[in-house]
Amino acid sequence: MQVKRPAMTLKRYAAEGPPDDRGRHLTLHPRAIQETLDAASAEQTTPAWHDRYAIRCGIEATIHQAVTATGLRRARYRDIKKVHLEHIVCAIAVNLIRLDAWWNGHLLERKRTSHLARPEPVLTA
């Protein structure tokens, strides 16, 4: 086990290159930073935090759906009024996609499954 102190900064990374990938590394933070990290980690186990995070997950899922379905990441126009109109049209498109899925009984949730969790076909001779 190797102990590094302090954590590698961007300037040090640029000077020395990437850290050695062999073995494990343990980063020791100053006490105040470690206590803040521990408090944040403990807060993430509370039901109130999960409720707030569920709202954020819903917003991020909506943004992701708008980006993937309508190409919202890049505006096609430069004029702010045209860009605003494009955003409104994209929001309408996402709402129509969701309405169609709801009316037809299709779930929009497509949870990602890792290749290890997917059932692999077994070939027999």
Secondary structure, 3 states (H helix, E strand, C coil): CEEECCCCCHHHHHHHCCCCCCCCEEECCCHHHHHHHHHHHHHCCCHHHHHHHHHHHHHHHHHHHHHHHHCCCCCCCCCHHHHHHHHHHHHHHHHHHHHHHHHHCCCCCCCCCCCCCCCCCCCCC
